[in-house]
Amino acid sequence: MRLSTILVMICLTVAGASLLGQAPAAPAHEIQVIAKKFEFTPSTITVKKGEQVRLTITALDHDHGFKLEAFNIDKLLKKGSATVVEFTPDKAGTFPFQCSHFCGLGHSKMKGQLVVEE
């Protein structure tokens, strides 16, 4: 198939979706988070209700966890690896998150909050 034919097909597909009232999906709000020695950085994450969120969380010192109970999220964060957590918050408010994998004596202090604005 020629390149010009492929481009025409792509344009028709996009135009057809627009005519049907389907807007192209908005890109996810991407946020980088670091997990290390009893803290998340940033410890407060602010997003909008209804917006797709993509957290890329990297554990620097050893394995940690990320638990955001209000949105049924509980992920293991392997040391040195980036873990992607994607979700779309459907309610506004302030929601706590914490480390869910025991990481040492300061484990209980490893907390943060997700602020979801209207």
C-alpha positions, -999 to +999 in steps of 0.1 A: +000+000+000+013+034-009+021+060+018-005+085+004-032+058+007-023+051+043-024+088+052-058+092+035-071+062+055-058+077+088-074+111+081-107+095+073-106+075+105-099+106+126-126+126+107-151+098+112-145+097+149-150+134+151-183+132+132-195+105+156-188+129+185-158+109+198-130+132+207-095+118+207-085+106+241-066+132+262-031+122+272-026+110+307-013+134+334+021+119+339+038+123+373+072+109+383+074+097+420+105+086+439+101+061+468+131+059+492+140+055+528+106+063+544+093+089+520+076+095+487+087+125+466+065+143+459+044+134+490+014+154+478+001+147+443-026+169+428-048+159+398-082+166+384-113+144+388-119+124+356-084+129+342-064+099+334-033+097+357-001+079+351+023+077+381+057+064+373+071+054+407+108+044+411+120+027+443+157+038+448+170+020+479+150-013+481+116-027+475+086-006+486+049-006+480+023+019+469-012+016+483-039+040+474-069+024+491-096+048+478-089+037+442-081+000+450-044+003+441-017-017+458+015-022+438+049-037+447+077-013+438+109-033+430+142-016+438+157+001+407+126-004+385+100+021+374+065+009+382+036+025+363+003+030+380-026+042+358-061+052+370-088+078+365-100+093+398-139+094+398-143+113+430-128+146+444-111+149+478-079+142+496-069+105+498-040+090+517-014+066+502+013+047+520+041+022+515+025-013+516+057-033+517+077-033+550+108-013+543+124-008+578+118+009+611+105+041+595+080+022+573+049+035+591+060+071+583+062+065+546+029+082+536+015+108+512-017+122+498-035+124+465-055+156+461-083+152+435-098+185+424-132+190+407 
